[in-house]
Amino acid sequence: MGVAHKYVFYLGCAIPYRVSSFEVSARKVLDRLGVDLLEMPDFNCCGLPLEPLSHELTLILSARNLAIAEQTGLNILTLCPGCAGTLKKTNRLLKENRALREEINKHLSGAGLEFKGSIDVKHISQALIEDIGLDAIKRAIVRPLKGLRVAKHSGCHLSRPKKYIGFEDPENPKALRILIEATGARCVEYLGETECCGSTIAAIDDKISLSLVREKLLHVKEAGADALITICPACHIMYDANQMRAERMFGEKYGIPVLHYTQLLGLAMGMQPEELGFEELRVNPSKILERIGEVKSRA
């Protein structure tokens, strides 16, 4: 398949160091879909963690990334909804507010940079639906996951605040469901689908965050899902890496494999688990791999 789309790839902070399986699987499936990724020549934190402390510093950090990407002439593609949301918000604020843009550019000028507002920012889910398209995704499927039942967790930053994101309905997010169904898998409904994963409060009150993890996993289990599918590194960490912590805290067993959407898509494209970073998953994924084998054998 030839190159159909090209983006400058913004990885952010968490994924390279804590959730590299997301990056590995994303690169694999995007390459299969004919997407060319240009590495950001330089980048810094998107600024999201500093928003509560300094809105101006958040804008400066975010605008620096945008200005660097503008030099490539390509739109940004990112895997992290938090990064996507922060970059989208800054991009829109600076495009619409000339005085603010001039003020931020004063700070950037010391590094020889200038924000011009010439590009857009897209999370991978948005790019898959709006640019690459469901038809292209379905054409790349060689192992439809029919018979597989999975639950989705879209996360918060992919749709909130709607004013700046402009992609999903916060009360009824559909993008991840649509993308899951493109693989042939069934996306089951469950209680509390739009509830937060608890990541943002984890450093303040561990028990509250793990209580949210517990509640989500119990509802997913009650729905009879074979796995939980995420599209956000922070959400994935909460449900995969912290699932065993929640089990110990509450004396329960959930046993819910948690996959990045790109891993699910890669499996449907016929790729092997070791190509998609499955060895990094903390919750043993053998249950879903066996399930896929059973589904395939009956096909």
N, C-alpha and C positions, 0 to 999 in steps of 0.2 A: 504494500500500500504506500503510495507517495505521500509527501508531506502536504497536508491540507490546511493546517493551522500552525501558527508560530506565536509563542509568548516568551516574555522574560519571566524566569521562574524565581519566585520569592519564597524561600523556605522558612524564614523566621527563626525563632530561638529553640522552641521545644522539640520540634520534629527531628532535627539532626542528632540531638543528644539523648532524647528520651523515647521517641517513637519512630525510629528509622524504618521500621517495617511499613509504615505509611508511605514514606518516600520511595522505598524500593518498589512496592507494588504499584504506586502511582506512575512511576517512570515506565514500568513494564507495560501497563495497559495503555498509557498515552502514546507510547511508541508504536504499539500495535494499531492504534487508531490513526496513525499518521501525523501525530502532533510533534512538532519540533520545539524543544525547550532550550532557550538561551539562558545560561547561568547569569545571575545578577553579578556584575563585575565587582560590586561592593555593596554591603547592606548592613543595617543595624536593626535593633529591636523596633517593632512597629510603633511602640509607645504606649500600648494598651495598659501595661501594669502601672504606668505613671499617671494615668488619667485622674485618679482621685487626688493626687498630690499637686499636679501642675498641668492644666489644660494647655498652656502655651508650650511647655516642653514636649508634651505629647504631639502637638502639631508640628513642631520643629523636627522631631525624630521621624515622624511619618512623612513629612514633606521632603525630607532628605532622601528617603527611599524612592519616593515618586519622581523626584528630580533626576536621580541616577537612572531610573528605568526609562524616563523620557528620552534620555540620550541614545537609547537603543531604538527608539521609534516603535516599540512593541507594547502591547497591553500586558499588564501583570497577571499572572496566574499564581494563585497560592492555595495551599492545602488546608491552612488553618482558618476557620471562620472568624476567630478573634482578630487575626491579622487582616483578613479581607475586610471585616467591618471597620476597623480603624483606618485603614488606607482609603476605603471608599468614603468614609465620613470626611476625612481631611481633604480628599480630592474634591468633593462637592463643596465643602465650606470655602476652600481657597478659590475655586472656580467662580463662585457666586459672590464673594465678598472681596472687592478690589483692595480696600484698605487693609484687610487682614492679610491678603496675599502679599502686599507690599511690605508689611511688617515682618512676616515670616521670611520673605526673601532677603531682608536685611541680615538676618541671622545666617542664612544659607550662603550669602555672598562671600563670607570669610573662607568658605571651603570651595569657592569657585563654582557654586551651583545656583540654579534658578528654577523655581517651580513655574511652569508655563501652562499647565492644565491641558496637555495634549494627548493624554492616554486615559484608559479606563482600567479598572481592577475587577477581576473575576475570581471567585472561589471555584475550585474544580467542578463542583456540582453544577454551578451556573454555566461554566464553559461546556460541560458535557451535554447539557440540555439545549442551550441557546446557540452554540457555535458548531460543535461536532454533530449533535443531533442524535435522536433515538434510533433513527433508521440505520445510521452508520454503526452504532453500538450493536444493534441487533444483527447486522450483517457479520460482525466480528465474533458472534457467539457460535461456538462449535460444540459445546456441551451444555445445552439448556438445563437449568437446574429445576426442572419441573418436579413437583412433589416435595420440594424443600420448603419448609415453613420458617420464616425468619421475622423478627421484630425489628423496627427501626428506631433509632434515637437521633433526631436531627440536631439537637442542641439549641442553644439560645442565640448565639451571635450570627447565625446564618440568616436570621429573619428580623432581629431586633437591633436598633430601632428601625422600623419599616421606612421611616422618612428618608433615611440615608442608604439603607440596604437595597430597597426597591426590588426585591427578588421573590421573597416568600411571604405568605400570610402567617404572622406569628401565632395565630390561634389555630391554624389548620395547615401546617407545612406539608407540602406534597412532593417536593423535588426528590427526596431520597426514596420515597415510596415508588415514584415513577421509575427511577433508576434501578431499583431492586427488581421491579417487575419486568424490566427489559432483559434481565438475565434468565427469566423463566421461573424464578422463585416466587413463592407467594408471600406477600407482606401482611402479616396478621395484625389486627388491631388489639390494643390492650389498654387497660386503665392507666391514666397518667402519662400518656405518650409525650406530652409537651413539658413535663416537669423537668426542672434543672437537675444536672448530674451531681451538683454539690461541690464542684471543683473550686469555685470562687470563695467558698467559706472554709475550705479544708484547713488552711493555715491558722484559722481563728478558732474553730470548734470542730475537731475531728469527729466527734460523736454525731453531730448534726449531719455532716457531709456523708458519713458512712450509713446513717439512717436513711438518707435519700437514695443511696446506692442500693441498700437492702430493699426498700419499697419498690424501686424500679425493677430489680431482678425478680422479686416475688411475682410481680404482675406479668412480667415476660414469661416466667415459668408457668404461671396459671393459664396463659394463653396457648401453651403448647408449642412455643417456638423452639426450633432447633438451635438458633443462635440469635445474638443481638448484633445489629449492624450499625456502626458509627461512621461519621464523616468528619470528626473533629478529634485532634490529638488529646486535648484535655479530657473530653468525655471518654475517650477510649482508655486513658489511664485510670480514670475512676472506676470503670466497669470491669476492666481486665486486670490491671495490676492491683487494684484495691478490693477485688472481689473476695479474695481469700482473707483479707483483713476483716471485711464485713462478716464473713462466715465465722471467724473466730470470735468477734465481738458479740455476735448474737446467738452463737451456738447453733447455726443452721448450715445447710448445704444447698447451694444453688446450682453449681455445675453448668453455667451458661457460657458457652464459648462466645467470645466477642471478636468480631472481625471488622477490619476497615472495609468500607464499600469496595475499594479498589482490589482488595483480596478476593472478595466475592466475585467481582467482575472478572478478575484474572482466572479464577477457577472455571467460570463459564466460557472463557476464551480458550480453555484447554491447557492452561499453564499448570505446572506442578507446584505444590505447596512450598517447596524449597526455593522456588524462583520468586515467591511472593512474601518472603519474610515470616512464614508461619512459625519458624523456630523461636521467634522472639515473643510469641504470645504467652502470657503467664497462665491463662486457663487452658488446659489441654484441649486442642481443637480436634482430636481424633474422632470425637462423637459426630461432628458435622462432616468430616471427611468420609467416615464410614457411611453416613447417611447419603452423601452424594454418590458413593459407590453403589449403594443399594438402589437408589433412584435410577442410576445409569444402567444397572444390570437388568432392571425391569423394563427399560425403554425399548 
